[in-house]
């Protein structure tokens, strides 16, 4: 490995330290991971693709009921979709 110095502002340093503490690792390791992800492609897009791949077809066994409704009924309609069926 080669040693490299970089300058970070206070907010970047604070956030980097928080992340390093949360993952029980060093600042340097977090920076290396971020760089690796950026070279592999857009990290956020890759994470989104992973989530889509993981959840694809998760609701395939459910029947979706479509209903005509006024815009004012949207909140009530959506709220009804997620009610606990046992209550």
N, C-alpha and C positions, 0 to 999 in steps of 0.2 A: 504494500500500500504506500501511497505517497501522501505526505502531509500537505494540506491545503488550508490556508487561512481565508476566512470570509468575514465580512462586516454585516451584522444584523442590527436592525433597530430594536428598541426596547420591547415593543409589542411582539415582534418575531421571536425574540429571545425568550420572553415570558411564555408564549404559546409552545414553543419548542421544548422548554423545560417541563411544562405541564404534561405534554405528550410523552416525553421520556420517562417521567416519574410514573405515569399511568401504565406504561408498558414495561417498567422495570428495566430500562436500558439507558444508554447514553445519548447525548445530543448527536454525537457523530453517527451512531447507528441509525437514528431517525433520519438524519440528512441523507445517509447512503440509501435507505429504503425509498425515500421520496425521489431521489435521483434515479434509482433503478426503475421505479414506476413510470417516471416521466419518459425514460428511454424506451420503455415497453409500449408506450402509447399513453393516451390521456387517461390517467388513473381514475378520474371520476366517471368517465364514459365506460371504462372497463368494469368498475363496480356496478354501474347501472345494468350493464349487459349480464353480469353474473346474477343479479337479482331477478332480472327478466327471465333468464334461463332457468333459474331455480324455481320460480313461481309459475312458469308457463304450464297451462293446463290444470292448475290447482282447483279451478271451479268447474271443470269439465262435467262433473256429475250433477251440477245444479241447474235447475230450470230458472231462467230469468223471465220475469213477468214485466212486460212493457205496458205502460198506461199513459193515456193522454191526460195532461194536467196543466193547470195554469202555473205560471212562474211562481206565484205566491205559495203554491202547494209544495214546492220543491223541498224545503227543509223538512216538512212533515213527512213527505214521501221517503226521503233518504233516511230520516230517523226511524221510520217503520221498518226499513230493510234490515237494520242492525239490532233489532230488539231480540232479547233472549227468548227463544221459543218456549222455555220452561216457565216463564213468568206469566 
